[in-house]
Amino acid sequence: MARKKLKFGFHDFINAQPLLIPLKEQEQQLGITLVTGSPARLAEELRMGELDLAMIPSIEYLKDSGSYRLVPGIAVASRGPVGTVLFASRKPLQEVRSIALDVRSRTSAVLLQVLFGDTFPSSVSLKSVDPDPQTMLENHDAALIIGDPAFGLRTAYPNLQIIDLSDQWFEQTGKTFVHAVVAARDGIELEKGFVERVEKAKQEGRSRLEMIARNESEQSEISYDTCLDYLSNKIIYDLTQEEIAGLQHFRDVCFEKGILNRKDDIRFVEG
């Protein structure tokens, strides 16, 4: 009897393309069925058991890490400015009373709280909305803008105060920030060699960054040079000890601030 294919959730933001494209091409060999969606949606589907493993926001993993194991060696991370996790304000930070949050983002919203929770008064209104920078900024004092809409933000709104949250995290901690990880539910068995094949797919994707940047540029208003620089220099796709240390530090800070109610050890799948 053929082994049942694993349902593998993956978000389709530009930063995931070097991982997603080769995985799509190798679905049969890997024994997976790829399902795409927003990071928040994938996290919910994984939690509900509708997916076997998925790339999910790091905060969603940390909230329930006792029920998950990570696929080693693969992540979406950054060390310093990333350009796609931006806090934009029309007012001085001390005067901000309402903030629009991109509904697709959970880790970035928590990162904003970690970095600036002591700056904003408790009365600040936080509202998750659709990712439209113009509407977000028209209706709120500030906005957390992630993904593709963040690329042209500085040009479109030269008078805004814009803070790159990844850069701010690095300045404060000196550590890599892990935006997303690939987590598998406990009890999910991976075939022998699965992790190695996923690692090879990652390397294949990284060897094709110029092609991916060109395709992304043609399908958006983002220039080829911007896409290539972002994929080549801003995003880290590895999960080495350096990234794990950053993830652990984020976990510890969230626990200290009461965002997490427990700290679990990071566990990895075998396969």
Secondary structure as UniProt FT lines:
FT   STRAND          6..10
FT   HELIX           14..16
FT   HELIX           17..25
FT   HELIX           27..30
FT   STRAND          32..36
FT   HELIX           39..47
FT   TURN            48..49
FT   STRAND          53..57
FT   HELIX           58..63
FT   HELIX           65..67
FT   STRAND          68..78
FT   STRAND          85..89
FT   HELIX           93..95
FT   STRAND          98..102
FT   TURN            103..104
FT   HELIX           107..116
FT   TURN            117..119
FT   TURN            122..123
FT   STRAND          125..129
FT   HELIX           133..139
FT   STRAND          142..146
FT   HELIX           148..150
FT   TURN            151..152
FT   HELIX           153..156
FT   TURN            158..159
FT   STRAND          161..164
FT   HELIX           165..173
FT   STRAND          177..185
FT   TURN            186..187
FT   TURN            192..193
FT   HELIX           194..206
FT   TURN            207..208
FT   HELIX           209..218
FT   HELIX           224..229
FT   HELIX           230..234
FT   HELIX           241..256
FT   TURN            257..258
//
